[in-house]
Amino acid sequence: MTAFQKLKEIYPQPPRQDEIGHAPAAYVCAAATICDSEPLSQKAQEILASPKHPWRKPLGRGDVVKICRNPQVDLIVAFSCCMAWGVQWSASGYDSFHKALCNSDKLQAELNLLRNGDGSRKDAFLRLSKVGKIDGLEFAYFTKLIYFFMPKGNRGYI
């Protein structure tokens, strides 16, 4: 029996990954101070007005997928949720998060391509690492963006 077969025997259904990372509220509110975006500002105000807003706690993987793939959700709001889940903003500061948002037009263009499923996972990874390179984002975050934003058939791995 291979190790993979043994793993499937132990976990016939993949274990659910519950809430991890940071609460998206802090990321959305911080992003609203960096980017000039009405939907982002509105979401930040909504979160601040509600002490029990669900985004004041870390979200589960499934919740982040729903947010990132929903065309009704602003791309920077979705990006902020994805980065909160992946803990892009660390104890050493939020320079990488800030850098990524400083080029929000390029970031939104890349996120839109991902959300629309343009190309394969490999195409998306190569684009993010070369032509579509966004300051502040490194390989570990490309995989999160590909996983959370791309349609299910093209979804990457994290």
DRENVO-828067 format. One record per residue: residue number from 0; residue in three letters; z, x, y of N, C-alpha, C, O in turn. Coordinates in Angstrom, 2 decimals. Layout:
   num   residuo      n.zz      n.xx      n.yy     ca.zz     ca.xx     ca.yy      c.zz      c.xx      c.yy      o.zz      o.xx      o.yy
   NUM       Ala         Z         X         Y         Z         X         Y         Z         X         Y         Z         X         Y
...
END
This chain:
   num   residuo      n.zz      n.xx      n.yy     ca.zz     ca.xx     ca.yy      c.zz      c.xx      c.yy      o.zz      o.xx      o.yy
     0       Met      0.00      0.84     -1.17      0.00      0.00      0.00      0.00      0.90      1.25      0.79      1.84      1.35
     1       Thr     -0.89      0.58      2.19     -0.96      1.38      3.41      0.19      1.00      4.34      0.83     -0.04      4.17
     2       Ala      0.43      1.84      5.30      1.48      1.56      6.29      1.16      0.27      7.05      2.05     -0.52      7.35
     3       Phe     -0.11      0.07      7.36     -0.51     -1.13      8.10     -0.26     -2.39      7.25      0.21     -3.40      7.76
     4       Gln     -0.59     -2.32      5.96     -0.34     -3.45      5.07      1.15     -3.75      4.97      1.56     -4.91      4.96
     5       Lys      1.95     -2.70      4.91      3.41     -2.88      4.85      3.91     -3.55      6.13      4.76     -4.44      6.09
     6       Leu      3.40     -3.11      7.26      3.78     -3.70      8.54      3.42     -5.18      8.57      4.22     -6.01      9.03
     7       Lys      2.23     -5.53      8.10      1.80     -6.93      8.06      2.67     -7.74      7.09      2.88     -8.94      7.30
     8       Glu      3.16     -7.10      6.05      4.05     -7.78      5.09      5.39     -8.09      5.76      5.95     -9.17      5.58
     9       Ile      5.88     -7.13      6.53      7.16     -7.31      7.22      7.02     -8.33      8.35      7.90     -9.18      8.54
    10       Tyr      5.91     -8.25      9.09      5.66     -9.13     10.22      4.36     -9.91     10.00      3.32     -9.53     10.54
    11       Pro      4.40    -10.99      9.22      3.18    -11.75      8.99      2.60    -12.30     10.31      1.39    -12.43     10.46
    12       Gln      3.48    -12.60     11.23      3.09    -12.99     12.58      3.57    -11.90     13.51      4.70    -11.43     13.37
    13       Pro      2.74    -11.48     14.46      3.20    -10.42     15.37      4.47    -10.86     16.09      4.59    -12.01     16.50
    14       Pro      5.43     -9.95     16.25      6.65    -10.31     16.95      6.34    -10.70     18.39      5.46    -10.11     19.03
    15       Arg      7.04    -11.69     18.89      6.86    -12.13     20.27      7.48    -11.10     21.20      8.61    -10.65     21.00
    16       Gln      6.72    -10.74     22.22      7.27     -9.82     23.21      7.77    -10.65     24.37      6.99    -11.18     25.16
    17       Asp      9.07    -10.74     24.46      9.67    -11.55     25.51      9.58    -10.83     26.85      8.84     -9.86     27.02
    18       Glu     10.34    -11.34     27.78     10.32    -10.84     29.13     10.72     -9.37     29.18     11.75     -8.96     28.63
    19       Ile      9.89     -8.58     29.84     10.21     -7.18     30.05      9.77     -6.80     31.45      9.18     -7.61     32.17
    20       Gly     10.07     -5.59     31.84      9.62     -5.11     33.14     10.48     -5.61     34.28     11.66     -5.93     34.11
    21       His      9.87     -5.66     35.43     10.54     -6.11     36.65     10.16     -7.55     36.96      9.18     -8.07     36.44
    22       Ala     10.94     -8.18     37.81     10.62     -9.52     38.30      9.44     -9.42     39.27      9.47     -8.59     40.17
    23       Pro      8.41    -10.24     39.09      7.25    -10.18     39.99      7.57    -10.51     41.44      6.82    -10.13     42.34
    24       Ala      8.66    -11.21     41.69      9.01    -11.61     43.06      9.03    -10.41     44.00      8.47    -10.48     45.10
    25       Ala      9.66     -9.32     43.60      9.75     -8.14     44.46      8.37     -7.55     44.73      8.09     -7.11     45.85
    26       Tyr      7.52     -7.53     43.72      6.17     -6.97     43.87      5.32     -7.83     44.79      4.62     -7.32     45.66
    27       Val      5.38     -9.15     44.60      4.58    -10.06     45.43      5.04     -9.96     46.89      4.21     -9.89     47.80
    28       Cys      6.34     -9.95     47.11      6.86     -9.86     48.47      6.52     -8.51     49.11      6.19     -8.46     50.29
    29       Ala      6.59     -7.43     48.35      6.22     -6.11     48.87      4.73     -6.08     49.18      4.32     -5.55     50.21
    30       Ala      3.91     -6.63     48.28      2.46     -6.65     48.49      2.09     -7.43     49.75      1.14     -7.08     50.45
    31       Ala      2.85     -8.49     50.03      2.59     -9.30     51.22      2.81     -8.51     52.51      2.25     -8.85     53.55
    32       Thr      3.63     -7.46     52.44      3.84     -6.63     53.64      2.77     -5.54     53.77      2.65     -4.92     54.82
    33       Ile      1.98     -5.33     52.71      0.96     -4.28     52.70     -0.43     -4.87     52.95     -1.21     -4.31     53.72
    34       Cys     -0.73     -5.98     52.30     -2.06     -6.59     52.38     -2.07     -7.78     53.32     -1.09     -8.51     53.44
    35       Asp     -3.18     -7.95     53.99     -3.37     -9.10     54.86     -4.07    -10.19     54.04     -5.30    -10.26     54.01
    36       Ser     -3.27    -11.03     53.39     -3.81    -12.05     52.49     -2.97    -13.31     52.62     -1.77    -13.30     52.35
    37       Glu     -3.61    -14.39     53.04     -2.91    -15.66     53.21     -2.33    -16.18     51.89     -1.17    -16.59     51.86
    38       Pro     -3.11    -16.18     50.78     -2.52    -16.65     49.52     -1.31    -15.82     49.08     -0.35    -16.35     48.53
    39       Leu     -1.37    -14.53     49.33     -0.27    -13.64     48.98      0.96    -13.95     49.83      2.07    -14.03     49.31
    40       Ser      0.75    -14.12     51.12      1.86    -14.47     52.02      2.48    -15.81     51.65      3.70    -15.96     51.67
    41       Gln      1.63    -16.78     51.30      2.14    -18.10     50.91      2.98    -18.00     49.63      4.04    -18.63     49.54
    42       Lys      2.51    -17.22     48.66      3.26    -17.08     47.40      4.59    -16.38     47.67      5.61    -16.77     47.10
    43       Ala      4.60    -15.36     48.53      5.84    -14.66     48.87      6.82    -15.62     49.54      8.01    -15.61     49.23
    44       Gln      6.32    -16.45     50.45      7.19    -17.42     51.13      7.74    -18.45     50.14      8.90    -18.86     50.23
    45       Glu      6.89    -18.88     49.19      7.32    -19.82     48.16      8.46    -19.23     47.32      9.44    -19.90     47.03
    46       Ile      8.31    -17.98     46.94      9.33    -17.30     46.13     10.62    -17.15     46.93     11.71    -17.41     46.41
    47       Leu     10.51    -16.72     48.18     11.70    -16.51     49.01     12.43    -17.82     49.30     13.65    -17.82     49.48
    48       Ala     11.69    -18.93     49.37     12.30    -20.22     49.67     13.01    -20.84     48.47     13.79    -21.78     48.62
    49       Ser     12.76    -20.31     47.29     13.34    -20.89     46.08     14.15    -19.86     45.30     13.59    -19.02     44.60
    50       Pro     15.48    -19.93     45.41     16.32    -18.99     44.66     16.13    -19.08     43.14     16.47    -18.14     42.43
    51       Lys     15.61    -20.19     42.64     15.42    -20.36     41.19     13.95    -20.22     40.79     13.57    -20.64     39.70
    52       His     13.15    -19.65     41.65     11.72    -19.47     41.31     11.62    -18.64     40.03     12.32    -17.64     39.90
    53       Pro     10.76    -19.05     39.08     10.68    -18.34     37.80     10.25    -16.87     37.93     10.52    -16.07     37.03
    54       Trp      9.60    -16.51     39.02      9.16    -15.14     39.19     10.27    -14.23     39.69     10.04    -13.04     39.92
    55       Arg     11.46    -14.75     39.86     12.61    -13.92     40.24     13.20    -13.22     39.02     14.13    -12.43     39.14
    56       Lys     12.65    -13.53     37.84     13.05    -12.87     36.60     11.81    -12.27     35.96     10.69    -12.71     36.25
    57       Pro     11.97    -11.26     35.11     10.80    -10.71     34.41     10.07    -11.79     33.62     10.69    -12.73     33.11
    58       Leu      8.76    -11.64     33.51      7.94    -12.59     32.77      7.55    -12.02     31.41      7.51    -10.80     31.22
    59       Gly      7.27    -12.90     30.49      6.77    -12.49     29.18      5.28    -12.20     29.25      4.60    -12.58     30.21
    60       Arg      4.78    -11.53     28.25      3.36    -11.15     28.18      2.44    -12.36     28.32      1.46    -12.32     29.06
    61       Gly      2.76    -13.44     27.60      1.93    -14.65     27.66      1.86    -15.26     29.04      0.81    -15.74     29.46
    62       Asp      2.98    -15.23     29.76      3.00    -15.76     31.13      2.11    -14.93     32.04      1.38    -15.48     32.87
    63       Val      2.16    -13.62     31.89      1.34    -12.73     32.74     -0.14    -12.92     32.42     -0.97    -12.91     33.33
    64       Val     -0.48    -13.10     31.16     -1.88    -13.37     30.77     -2.37    -14.63     31.48     -3.46    -14.64     32.06
    65       Lys     -1.58    -15.70     31.42     -1.98    -16.97     32.05     -2.20    -16.79     33.56     -3.15    -17.34     34.12
    66       Ile     -1.33    -16.04     34.19     -1.45    -15.82     35.64     -2.71    -15.01     35.95     -3.49    -15.38     36.83
    67       Cys     -2.90    -13.91     35.24     -4.02    -13.00     35.55     -5.38    -13.60     35.24     -6.36    -13.27     35.91
    68       Arg     -5.47    -14.46     34.27     -6.77    -15.03     33.89     -7.07    -16.34     34.61     -8.17    -16.88     34.47
    69       Asn     -6.13    -16.83     35.37     -6.32    -18.10     36.07     -7.11    -17.86     37.36     -6.59    -17.21     38.27
    70       Pro     -8.33    -18.38     37.47     -9.12    -18.15     38.68     -8.52    -18.79     39.93     -8.93    -18.47     41.04
    71       Gln     -7.55    -19.68     39.75     -6.89    -20.31     40.90     -5.81    -19.41     41.49     -5.33    -19.66     42.60
    72       Val     -5.43    -18.36     40.76     -4.39    -17.43     41.24     -5.07    -16.28     41.97     -5.99    -15.65     41.45
    73       Asp     -4.60    -16.01     43.17     -5.11    -14.90     43.97     -5.04    -13.60     43.16     -4.06    -13.36     42.46
    74       Leu     -6.08    -12.78     43.28     -6.15    -11.55     42.49     -5.01    -10.58     42.78     -4.50     -9.95     41.85
    75       Ile     -4.59    -10.46     44.03     -3.50     -9.53     44.37     -2.16    -10.08     43.88     -1.29     -9.31     43.49
    76       Val     -1.99    -11.39     43.90     -0.79    -12.01     43.32     -0.75    -11.70     41.83      0.29    -11.29     41.30
    77       Ala     -1.87    -11.90     41.15     -1.94    -11.62     39.71     -1.71    -10.14     39.43     -0.98     -9.79     38.50
    78       Phe     -2.33     -9.27     40.23     -2.13     -7.83     40.09     -0.65     -7.47     40.22     -0.14     -6.66     39.44
    79       Ser      0.02     -8.07     41.18      1.45     -7.79     41.40      2.28     -8.19     40.18      3.21     -7.49     39.80
    80       Cys      1.93     -9.33     39.57      2.65     -9.76     38.35      2.40     -8.78     37.20      3.33     -8.43     36.47
    81       Cys      1.17     -8.35     37.06      0.81     -7.39     36.01      1.56     -6.08     36.20      2.09     -5.52     35.24
    82       Met      1.59     -5.58     37.42      2.27     -4.31     37.69      3.78     -4.44     37.55      4.45     -3.48     37.16
    83       Ala      4.33     -5.62     37.85      5.77     -5.84     37.64      6.08     -5.77     36.14      7.06     -5.15     35.73
    84       Trp      5.24     -6.42     35.32      5.43     -6.39     33.87      5.39     -4.96     33.37      6.17     -4.57     32.50
    85       Gly      4.47     -4.16     33.92      4.29     -2.77     33.48      5.17     -1.76     34.20      5.07     -0.56     33.94
    86       Val      6.03     -2.23     35.08      6.97     -1.39     35.82      6.24     -0.25     36.57      6.60      0.92     36.43
    87       Gln      5.23     -0.62     37.35      4.53      0.41     38.11      5.40      0.95     39.23      5.29      2.12     39.60
    88       Trp      6.23      0.13     39.76      7.10      0.51     40.86      8.40      1.01     40.24      9.21      0.21     39.76
    89       Ser      8.60      2.30     40.24      9.74      2.89     39.51     10.86      3.30     40.46     10.75      3.15     41.68
    90       Ala     11.90      3.81     39.88     13.06      4.24     40.67     12.70      5.35     41.65     13.38      5.54     42.66
    91       Ser     11.64      6.08     41.36     11.24      7.17     42.24     10.47      6.67     43.46     10.10      7.46     44.33
    92       Gly     10.22      5.40     43.53      9.52      4.84     44.67      8.35      3.98     44.26      8.04      3.83     43.08
    93       Tyr      7.70      3.42     45.25      6.58      2.55     44.94      5.27      3.05     45.54      4.39      2.27     45.89
    94       Asp      5.16      4.37     45.67      3.95      4.97     46.25      2.68      4.57     45.51      1.67      4.27     46.14
    95       Ser      2.71      4.57     44.17      1.48      4.26     43.43      1.09      2.80     43.64     -0.10      2.49     43.77
    96       Phe      2.06      1.90     43.66      1.80      0.47     43.92      1.23      0.31     45.33      0.26     -0.42     45.54
    97       His      1.85      0.99     46.28      1.41      0.93     47.68     -0.01      1.48     47.82     -0.84      0.88     48.51
    98       Lys     -0.30      2.62     47.18     -1.63      3.22     47.25     -2.70      2.28     46.69     -3.77      2.13     47.27
    99       Ala     -2.39      1.65     45.57     -3.36      0.74     44.95     -3.67     -0.43     45.89     -4.81     -0.87     45.98
   100       Leu     -2.65     -0.93     46.58     -2.85     -2.07     47.46     -3.51     -1.70     48.78     -4.11     -2.55     49.44
   101       Cys     -3.42     -0.44     49.17     -4.02     -0.01     50.44     -5.54     -0.10     50.41     -6.18     -0.16     51.46
   102       Asn     -6.11     -0.12     49.22     -7.55     -0.29     49.09     -7.80     -1.63     48.41     -8.46     -1.69     47.37
   103       Ser     -7.28     -2.70     49.02     -7.29     -4.01     48.36     -8.69     -4.57     48.14     -8.90     -5.31     47.19
   104       Asp     -9.66     -4.23     49.00    -11.02     -4.74     48.78    -11.59     -4.18     47.47    -12.15     -4.93     46.66
   105       Lys    -11.45     -2.88     47.27    -11.95     -2.25     46.04    -11.16     -2.76     44.83    -11.73     -3.05     43.78
   106       Leu     -9.83     -2.86     44.99     -8.98     -3.37     43.91     -9.40     -4.78     43.51     -9.56     -5.07     42.33
   107       Gln     -9.59     -5.65     44.49     -9.98     -7.03     44.19    -11.35     -7.10     43.54    -11.57     -7.92     42.65
   108       Ala    -12.28     -6.25     43.96    -13.60     -6.22     43.34    -13.49     -5.85     41.86    -14.14     -6.47     41.02
   109       Glu    -12.67     -4.85     41.55    -12.50     -4.43     40.15    -11.78     -5.51     39.34    -12.16     -5.79     38.20
   110       Leu    -10.76     -6.12     39.92    -10.03     -7.18     39.21    -10.93     -8.38     38.95    -10.84     -9.02     37.90
   111       Asn    -11.80     -8.68     39.90    -12.73     -9.78     39.73    -13.71     -9.50     38.58    -14.02    -10.39     37.79
   112       Leu    -14.20     -8.26     38.50    -15.08     -7.89     37.38    -14.35     -8.06     36.05    -14.91     -8.56     35.08
   113       Leu    -13.09     -7.63     36.01    -12.30     -7.77     34.78    -12.11     -9.24     34.43    -12.33     -9.65     33.29
   114       Arg    -11.69    -10.02     35.41    -11.42    -11.44     35.17    -12.68    -12.17     34.69    -12.60    -13.08     33.87
   115       Asn    -13.83    -11.76     35.21    -15.09    -12.39     34.81    -15.61    -11.87     33.48    -16.59    -12.39     32.95
   116       Gly    -14.96    -10.84     32.93    -15.36    -10.29     31.64    -16.65     -9.50     31.68    -17.38     -9.44     30.70
   117       Asp    -16.93     -8.88     32.84    -18.16     -8.08     32.97    -18.05     -6.81     32.14    -17.26     -5.92     32.46
   118       Gly    -18.82     -6.73     31.09    -18.84     -5.55     30.23    -17.78     -5.59     29.15    -17.01     -6.55     29.03
   119       Ser    -17.76     -4.53     28.39    -16.79     -4.40     27.29    -15.50     -3.75     27.79    -15.40     -3.34     28.95
   120       Arg    -14.52     -3.67     26.91    -13.27     -2.95     27.23    -13.58     -1.51     27.60    -13.04     -0.96     28.56
   121       Lys    -14.47     -0.91     26.81    -14.84      0.48     27.06    -15.50      0.63     28.43    -15.17      1.55     29.18
   122       Asp    -16.42     -0.28     28.75    -17.07     -0.25     30.06    -16.03     -0.35     31.18    -16.07      0.39     32.16
   123       Ala    -15.10     -1.27     31.00    -14.07     -1.48     32.03    -13.21     -0.24     32.19    -12.89      0.17     33.31
   124       Phe    -12.82      0.37     31.08    -11.98      1.57     31.14    -12.72      2.70     31.84    -12.16      3.38     32.70
   125       Leu    -13.98      2.90     31.47    -14.77      3.96     32.10    -14.97      3.69     33.59    -14.89      4.61     34.40
   126       Arg    -15.21      2.44     33.94    -15.40      2.08     35.35    -14.11      2.35     36.14    -14.17      2.92     37.23
   127       Leu    -12.98      1.95     35.60    -11.70      2.16     36.30    -11.35      3.63     36.41    -10.67      4.04     37.35
   128       Ser    -11.80      4.43     35.46    -11.45      5.85     35.49    -12.43      6.69     36.29    -12.15      7.85     36.59
   129       Lys    -13.57      6.13     36.65    -14.57      6.91     37.39    -15.01      6.19     38.65    -14.41      6.36     39.71
   130       Val    -16.06      5.40     38.54    -16.68      4.75     39.70    -15.69      3.83     40.44    -15.62      3.84     41.67
   131       Gly    -14.95      3.05     39.68    -14.03      2.09     40.28    -12.63      2.62     40.46    -11.70      1.83     40.64
   132       Lys    -12.45      3.92     40.40    -11.12      4.54     40.49    -10.37      4.03     41.71    -10.90      4.01     42.82
   133       Ile     -9.15      3.64     41.49     -8.30      3.12     42.56     -7.09      4.03     42.67     -6.36      4.24     41.70
   134       Asp     -6.88      4.57     43.87     -5.72      5.44     44.09     -4.45      4.72     43.66     -4.27      3.53     43.92
   135       Gly     -3.57      5.47     43.00     -2.30      4.91     42.56     -2.32      4.37     41.15     -1.26      4.15     40.57
   136       Leu     -3.50      4.14     40.58     -3.60      3.62     39.22     -4.08      4.70     38.29     -5.10      5.35     38.53
   137       Glu     -3.35      4.88     37.22     -3.71      5.87     36.20     -3.99      5.14     34.89     -3.90      3.92     34.82
   138       Phe     -4.35      5.91     33.87     -4.80      5.35     32.59     -3.87      4.28     32.02     -4.35      3.25     31.55
   139       Ala     -2.59      4.49     32.06     -1.66      3.52     31.47     -1.79      2.15     32.13     -1.55      1.13     31.49
   140       Tyr     -2.15      2.11     33.39     -2.29      0.84     34.10     -3.67      0.24     33.90     -3.82     -0.98     34.03
   141       Phe     -4.69      1.05     33.59     -6.01      0.51     33.29     -5.90     -0.43     32.08     -6.44     -1.53     32.08
   142       Thr     -5.19      0.03     31.06     -5.08     -0.75     29.84     -4.37     -2.07     30.10     -4.72     -3.10     29.51
   143       Lys     -3.37     -2.07     30.96     -2.68     -3.31     31.31     -3.61     -4.26     32.04     -3.65     -5.45     31.74
   144       Leu     -4.37     -3.74     32.99     -5.31     -4.58     33.73     -6.36     -5.16     32.79     -6.69     -6.34     32.88
   145       Ile     -6.90     -4.34     31.91     -7.91     -4.79     30.95     -7.31     -5.86     30.04     -7.95     -6.88     29.79
   146       Tyr     -6.12     -5.65     29.55     -5.47     -6.61     28.65     -5.21     -7.94     29.37     -5.56     -9.00     28.86
   147       Phe     -4.60     -7.88     30.53     -4.17     -9.11     31.20     -5.30     -9.86     31.90     -5.27    -11.09     31.95
   148       Phe     -6.29     -9.15     32.43     -7.32     -9.82     33.21     -8.56    -10.22     32.42     -9.16    -11.26     32.71
   149       Met     -8.96     -9.44     31.43    -10.21     -9.75     30.73    -10.05    -10.97     29.81     -8.96    -11.22     29.29
   150       Pro    -11.14    -11.71     29.63    -11.09    -12.87     28.72    -10.68    -12.44     27.31    -10.86    -11.29     26.92
   151       Lys    -10.13    -13.38     26.57     -9.55    -13.09     25.27    -10.47    -12.32     24.33    -10.01    -11.43     23.62
   152       Gly    -11.75    -12.63     24.30    -12.67    -11.94     23.40    -12.85    -10.47     23.70    -13.16     -9.69     22.80
   153       Asn    -12.64    -10.06     24.96    -12.81     -8.67     25.37    -11.46     -7.98     25.58    -11.41     -6.79     25.92
   154       Arg    -10.40     -8.69     25.39     -9.08     -8.19     25.73     -8.80     -6.84     25.09     -9.09     -6.61     23.92
   155       Gly     -8.23     -5.97     25.87     -7.87     -4.64     25.39     -6.53     -4.63     24.70     -6.01     -5.67     24.30
   156       Tyr     -5.98     -3.45     24.57     -4.71     -3.25     23.89     -3.72     -2.60     24.82     -4.09     -1.78     25.66
   157       Ile     -2.46     -2.98     24.68     -1.40     -2.31     25.44     -0.24     -2.01     24.54      0.76     -1.44     24.98
END
